[in-house]
Amino acid sequence: MAEVSFTILGKTERMQCEDGQEETLLKLANRINERLMELKGAMGNVSDQKLYLTLCLMMMDEMIDAEKIIDGILNQIQA
């Protein structure tokens, strides 16, 4: 197992991942941090927990929208 360090909302975090997945984990962490920082700028002085929850809800909404698009494409292909 590899260990990766990254920064989220100014705090250094460490996580383990499968060997060879370090770059992927860093990219994911960087994208999450970017989105959190954007939210922090838009929402002002709110807790980190509120930022995390807001981002989770936004990402779930995006995932549901993507699933609908994929389902529509699959239905077109199967028709």
Helices and strands as residue ranges (DSSP letters): E 2-8, E 11-17, H 22-43, H 48-78
